[in-house]
Amino acid sequence: MRLVTLHARRRPGWFVLATLALVAALGWPRHRTTAPPPTGSLQVAVLRDGFAATHPVAAGRRVVELERDGQARRELTLPEPGDRRILGTSVGTAIAWQDGSKVRVAQIDDGRELGAWGTAVQRLCDGVASNDARFAFGWLEADGKLWYVHGPVAASGAPQAAAFDPAITSADALAHPQWCGVASADDSIALAWRDDDKLSFVTCTTRRCSTLPATAGLDRKIQILGFGCLPNACLFALRDPDGNARLGYVAKTLRGKWTRALPATSATVSVIGVGDRAFAVGYASQAGVEVVRFDREGNATSVWRDDHASGAPALAWSSGRLLVAHFHGDQLSHETIALVR
């Protein structure tokens, strides 16, 4: 694994990457918007003192920072509505995006660029890792390697960029993933990828990723709607060509696999690990919008429901509180509920 260490600047509690230019969007405007959000993904992240949510709007991309109880603390609008990843970092709330052959990260306050990586970026990975300890996002390079940037949320320390090569886990040395994803795994992170008819994942600590992935067969016609992880297992939301949705649990142990039907009609499903023992799954169905807790054995308990919400909710978990962000028409709502490990 190759590591690129990023250096801190002398500014209390704030870390930035040295020798990199300011983003062209320096001085992003801060203003409220009431325009209906265009089609796009709703994303959430864990901050060191709360949560954040973002979604596209007519004027760009709205970012809302939230208290632990889900109350809005402040909001602003960034000028670019495209594909972005929201991050809670030790330097504050940041946004990551693909810029041609590279990926970039910038603070939302002033557009100050925090880093640029990559040489031939093909696509950003789905999702982010966002928990009380760490953040991470990832991308695929043209050579098939899965790169990711990770760093602390609350503790001091410089972020790092690292590469993981899925080909080392495959009998086909030329295998290139067609899909990749990043998720929290308690206080670590998980990297997942799809290679033809196989779905695999590894977990990564602050020092290295495991070299032996958990793998399950997956027909290439099946769509991945979302996924979330524990330190040694992941839960994938899937949809088959007939439109049927289900959950698939994949663990590092050979016997650790099960599936459950899911009445999801939404194009995405939010799945996150709740500590190291359970998952929270948020989805929209014909009956409304619901969040269900699943334990490792597949037992389900409904923990939140709204019959008048629209679209799948976005979920984040921090210190025993679950953030549920969702829409009522064009209005974003956000609340937290107690959900222990």
MIKEPA-506406 format. One record per residue (C-alpha): y, z, x; residue number from 1. Coordinates in nm, 3 decimals, decimal comma, padded with zeros to 5 digits. Example, Ala and Ser with C-alpha at 12.3 -4.5 7.8 and 13.67 -1.06 7.14 Angstrom:
% residues 2
R    north       up     east  num
R  -00,450   00,780   01,230    1
R  -00,106   00,714   01,367    2
This chain:
% residues 341
R    north       up     east  num
R   00,000   00,000   00,000    1
R   00,341  -00,092   00,133    2
R   00,628   00,144   00,073    3
R   00,999   00,077   00,086    4
R   01,193   00,402   00,110    5
R   01,531   00,413  -00,055    6
R   01,805   00,631   00,090    7
R   02,025   00,891  -00,075    8
R   02,401   00,899  -00,067    9
R   02,598   01,226  -00,027   10
R   02,689   01,290  -00,386   11
R   02,552   01,607  -00,546   12
R   02,253   01,534  -00,765   13
R   02,305   01,155  -00,764   14
R   02,099   00,914  -00,553   15
R   02,171   00,547  -00,497   16
R   02,017   00,280  -00,284   17
R   02,199   00,205   00,040   18
R   02,326  -00,134   00,155   19
R   02,307  -00,300  -00,187   20
R   02,599  -00,462  -00,365   21
R   02,749  -00,354  -00,695   22
R   02,620  -00,536  -00,999   23
R   02,842  -00,810  -01,137   24
R   02,870  -00,614  -01,458   25
R   03,065  -00,333  -01,293   26
R   03,272  -00,157  -01,550   27
R   03,042  -00,213  -01,849   28
R   03,243  -00,142  -02,164   29
R   03,183   00,173  -02,364   30
R   03,239   00,119  -02,733   31
R   03,058   00,184  -03,054   32
R   02,903  -00,091  -03,258   33
R   02,797  -00,098  -03,620   34
R   02,666  -00,456  -03,620   35
R   02,305  -00,494  -03,738   36
R   02,063  -00,507  -03,443   37
R   01,910  -00,850  -03,379   38
R   01,537  -00,885  -03,331   39
R   01,434  -00,696  -03,019   40
R   01,243  -00,399  -02,888   41
R   01,348  -00,039  -02,938   42
R   01,289   00,163  -02,621   43
R   01,315   00,532  -02,535   44
R   01,304   00,738  -02,216   45
R   01,293   01,099  -02,099   46
R   01,606   01,226  -01,923   47
R   01,632   01,542  -01,715   48
R   01,825   01,708  -02,000   49
R   01,722   01,511  -02,309   50
R   01,622   01,162  -02,415   51
R   01,770   00,811  -02,432   52
R   01,717   00,520  -02,670   53
R   01,823   00,156  -02,646   54
R   01,799  -00,158  -02,858   55
R   01,972  -00,497  -02,878   56
R   02,279  -00,535  -03,100   57
R   02,508  -00,828  -03,170   58
R   02,750  -00,719  -02,895   59
R   02,481  -00,663  -02,631   60
R   02,256  -00,360  -02,592   61
R   02,329  -00,020  -02,740   62
R   02,229   00,290  -02,541   63
R   02,227   00,636  -02,702   64
R   02,176   00,953  -02,500   65
R   02,024   01,238  -02,700   66
R   01,992   01,614  -02,678   67
R   01,649   01,778  -02,678   68
R   01,672   01,821  -03,056   69
R   01,739   01,449  -03,110   70
R   02,111   01,479  -03,178   71
R   02,322   01,201  -03,029   72
R   02,525   01,314  -02,727   73
R   02,701   00,987  -02,648   74
R   02,655   00,613  -02,686   75
R   02,778   00,296  -02,524   76
R   02,715  -00,078  -02,540   77
R   02,610  -00,288  -02,243   78
R   02,711  -00,654  -02,251   79
R   02,364  -00,804  -02,193   80
R   02,108  -00,789  -02,478   81
R   01,811  -00,941  -02,291   82
R   01,481  -00,790  -02,185   83
R   01,560  -00,452  -02,030   84
R   01,376  -00,131  -01,938   85
R   01,555   00,200  -01,989   86
R   01,490   00,466  -01,724   87
R   01,563   00,834  -01,691   88
R   01,620   00,888  -01,318   89
R   01,760   01,154  -01,088   90
R   02,083   00,951  -01,079   91
R   02,110   00,949  -01,459   92
R   02,027   00,688  -01,720   93
R   01,962   00,343  -01,575   94
R   01,854  -00,004  -01,688   95
R   01,608  -00,237  -01,511   96
R   01,581  -00,612  -01,567   97
R   01,454  -00,936  -01,414   98
R   01,718  -01,147  -01,244   99
R   01,555  -01,474  -01,138  100
R   01,308  -01,402  -00,860  101
R   01,411  -01,035  -00,829  102
R   01,431  -00,720  -01,039  103
R   01,743  -00,505  -01,042  104
R   01,834  -00,154  -01,155  105
R   02,184  -00,033  -01,242  106
R   02,342   00,282  -01,380  107
R   02,461   00,248  -01,737  108
R   02,786   00,439  -01,675  109
R   02,959   00,189  -01,451  110
R   02,710  -00,088  -01,376  111
R   02,661   00,036  -01,019  112
R   02,353  -00,136  -00,880  113
R   02,082   00,100  -00,759  114
R   01,838  -00,150  -00,618  115
R   01,698  -00,503  -00,600  116
R   01,337  -00,587  -00,517  117
R   01,091  -00,873  -00,525  118
R   01,060  -01,221  -00,379  119
R   00,894  -01,424  -00,656  120
R   00,898  -01,208  -00,970  121
R   00,700  -01,364  -01,254  122
R   00,754  -01,111  -01,531  123
R   00,829  -00,747  -01,601  124
R   00,535  -00,532  -01,702  125
R   00,533  -00,398  -02,056  126
R   00,651  -00,040  -02,098  127
R   00,773   00,223  -01,854  128
R   00,651   00,557  -01,729  129
R   00,895   00,823  -01,844  130
R   00,811   01,192  -01,832  131
R   00,964   01,520  -01,718  132
R   00,863   01,458  -01,358  133
R   00,880   01,086  -01,288  134
R   00,991   00,740  -01,399  135
R   00,843   00,401  -01,315  136
R   00,863   00,036  -01,416  137
R   00,674  -00,262  -01,279  138
R   00,644  -00,637  -01,245  139
R   00,404  -00,912  -01,133  140
R   00,473  -01,123  -00,826  141
R   00,358  -01,484  -00,785  142
R   00,083  -01,374  -00,545  143
R  -00,077  -01,161  -00,819  144
R   00,032  -00,825  -00,681  145
R   00,160  -00,561  -00,920  146
R   00,475  -00,398  -00,784  147
R   00,638  -00,088  -00,923  148
R   00,939   00,133  -00,854  149
R   00,900   00,506  -00,915  150
R   01,098   00,819  -00,849  151
R   01,188   01,169  -00,967  152
R   01,371   01,250  -01,290  153
R   01,492   01,606  -01,234  154
R   01,396   01,698  -00,878  155
R   01,577   01,566  -00,575  156
R   01,425   01,284  -00,374  157
R   01,462   00,914  -00,311  158
R   01,281   00,657  -00,531  159
R   01,024   00,426  -00,374  160
R   00,894   00,075  -00,433  161
R   00,523   00,008  -00,384  162
R   00,270  -00,271  -00,432  163
R  -00,077  -00,254  -00,584  164
R  -00,310  -00,553  -00,550  165
R  -00,547  -00,585  -00,850  166
R  -00,749  -00,847  -00,658  167
R  -00,897  -00,573  -00,439  168
R  -01,073  -00,436  -00,748  169
R  -01,215  -00,774  -00,855  170
R  -01,512  -00,978  -00,735  171
R  -01,281  -01,279  -00,750  172
R  -01,035  -01,241  -00,463  173
R  -00,811  -01,506  -00,624  174
R  -00,788  -01,327  -00,958  175
R  -00,434  -01,297  -01,092  176
R  -00,343  -01,070  -01,386  177
R  -00,210  -01,240  -01,699  178
R  -00,056  -00,917  -01,830  179
R   00,051  -00,582  -01,686  180
R   00,179  -00,253  -01,824  181
R   00,319   00,077  -01,697  182
R   00,288   00,414  -01,872  183
R   00,309   00,786  -01,806  184
R  -00,011   00,973  -01,728  185
R   00,103   01,333  -01,776  186
R   00,323   01,386  -01,467  187
R   00,183   01,078  -01,292  188
R   00,194   00,709  -01,382  189
R  -00,063   00,450  -01,486  190
R  -00,073   00,079  -01,404  191
R  -00,273  -00,147  -01,636  192
R  -00,348  -00,517  -01,613  193
R  -00,546  -00,789  -01,787  194
R  -00,751  -01,042  -01,590  195
R  -00,923  -01,300  -01,811  196
R  -01,176  -01,100  -02,017  197
R  -01,123  -00,762  -01,848  198
R  -00,874  -00,482  -01,905  199
R  -00,826  -00,233  -01,621  200
R  -00,606   00,059  -01,522  201
R  -00,545   00,294  -01,230  202
R  -00,339   00,611  -01,206  203
R  -00,089   00,674  -00,928  204
R   00,041   00,997  -00,781  205
R   00,359   01,024  -00,578  206
R   00,163   00,917  -00,268  207
R  -00,092   00,652  -00,373  208
R  -00,286   00,483  -00,652  209
R  -00,656   00,533  -00,711  210
R  -00,867   00,250  -00,569  211
R  -01,140   00,253  -00,834  212
R  -01,006   00,133  -01,171  213
R  -01,140   00,205  -01,515  214
R  -01,238  -00,130  -01,671  215
R  -01,341  -00,251  -02,016  216
R  -01,427  -00,594  -02,149  217
R  -01,159  -00,752  -02,369  218
R  -01,177  -01,095  -02,530  219
R  -00,878  -01,302  -02,417  220
R  -00,796  -01,377  -02,784  221
R  -00,722  -01,009  -02,851  222
R  -00,355  -00,909  -02,834  223
R  -00,234  -00,589  -02,666  224
R   00,019  -00,414  -02,893  225
R   00,085  -00,110  -02,674  226
R  -00,082   00,157  -02,463  227
R  -00,042   00,509  -02,329  228
R  -00,233   00,718  -02,076  229
R  -00,358   01,057  -01,964  230
R  -00,444   01,131  -01,599  231
R  -00,795   00,986  -01,639  232
R  -00,789   00,781  -01,962  233
R  -00,578   00,531  -02,154  234
R  -00,552   00,441  -02,523  235
R  -00,481   00,075  -02,604  236
R  -00,358  -00,060  -02,938  237
R  -00,512  -00,403  -02,999  238
R  -00,512  -00,679  -03,262  239
R  -00,790  -00,935  -03,305  240
R  -00,743  -01,300  -03,414  241
R  -00,808  -01,201  -03,777  242
R  -00,510  -00,964  -03,772  243
R  -00,709  -00,640  -03,763  244
R  -00,563  -00,364  -03,546  245
R  -00,758  -00,094  -03,368  246
R  -00,732   00,164  -03,092  247
R  -00,952   00,143  -02,785  248
R  -01,002   00,449  -02,563  249
R  -01,097   00,374  -02,202  250
R  -01,175   00,656  -01,960  251
R  -01,274   00,665  -01,597  252
R  -01,612   00,808  -01,693  253
R  -01,877   00,555  -01,798  254
R  -01,934   00,725  -02,134  255
R  -01,565   00,763  -02,214  256
R  -01,508   00,476  -02,458  257
R  -01,446   00,464  -02,834  258
R  -01,256   00,257  -03,091  259
R  -01,081   00,343  -03,418  260
R  -00,940   00,117  -03,688  261
R  -00,561   00,131  -03,719  262
R  -00,374   00,019  -04,035  263
R  -00,085  -00,117  -03,828  264
R   00,102  -00,424  -03,950  265
R   00,382  -00,398  -03,691  266
R   00,400  -00,637  -03,395  267
R   00,407  -00,340  -03,158  268
R   00,249   00,006  -03,154  269
R   00,396   00,295  -02,954  270
R   00,133   00,497  -02,766  271
R   00,213   00,784  -02,529  272
R   00,013   01,058  -02,365  273
R   00,094   01,411  -02,482  274
R   00,032   01,620  -02,174  275
R  -00,324   01,573  -02,048  276
R  -00,521   01,621  -02,371  277
R  -00,398   01,394  -02,650  278
R  -00,199   01,087  -02,753  279
R   00,075   01,018  -03,005  280
R   00,053   00,679  -03,178  281
R   00,342   00,537  -03,382  282
R   00,312   00,229  -03,602  283
R   00,430   00,064  -03,922  284
R   00,186  -00,020  -04,202  285
R   00,209  -00,134  -04,563  286
R   00,230   00,234  -04,661  287
R   00,524   00,316  -04,432  288
R   00,584   00,434  -04,077  289
R   00,362   00,705  -03,930  290
R   00,294   00,895  -03,608  291
R  -00,061   01,019  -03,558  292
R  -00,199   01,250  -03,290  293
R  -00,537   01,149  -03,144  294
R  -00,738   01,379  -02,920  295
R  -00,978   01,263  -02,650  296
R  -01,266   01,242  -02,897  297
R  -01,074   01,020  -03,139  298
R  -00,996   01,286  -03,401  299
R  -00,671   01,201  -03,582  300
R  -00,396   01,420  -03,729  301
R  -00,081   01,287  -03,893  302
R   00,226   01,458  -03,744  303
R   00,518   01,254  -03,886  304
R   00,571   01,003  -04,166  305
R   00,860   00,811  -04,325  306
R   00,790   00,581  -04,618  307
R   01,139   00,426  -04,599  308
R   01,161   00,347  -04,226  309
R   01,128  -00,010  -04,100  310
R   00,935  -00,130  -03,797  311
R   00,730   00,064  -03,547  312
R   00,892   00,379  -03,405  313
R   00,944   00,436  -03,033  314
R   00,809   00,761  -02,889  315
R   00,883   00,985  -02,590  316
R   00,741   01,328  -02,511  317
R   00,903   01,604  -02,307  318
R   00,841   01,977  -02,279  319
R   00,651   02,008  -02,605  320
R   00,895   01,792  -02,807  321
R   00,816   01,445  -02,939  322
R   01,109   01,206  -02,988  323
R   01,064   00,966  -03,280  324
R   01,323   00,686  -03,281  325
R   01,309   00,443  -03,574  326
R   01,519   00,223  -03,801  327
R   01,629   00,262  -04,159  328
R   01,743  -00,092  -04,225  329
R   01,991  -00,159  -03,943  330
R   02,061   00,211  -03,877  331
R   01,886   00,382  -03,586  332
R   01,755   00,732  -03,658  333
R   01,617   00,975  -03,402  334
R   01,461   01,317  -03,437  335
R   01,228   01,542  -03,241  336
R   00,931   01,742  -03,360  337
R   00,725   02,011  -03,190  338
R   00,406   01,864  -03,045  339
R   00,234   02,075  -02,783  340
R  -00,028   01,958  -02,537  341
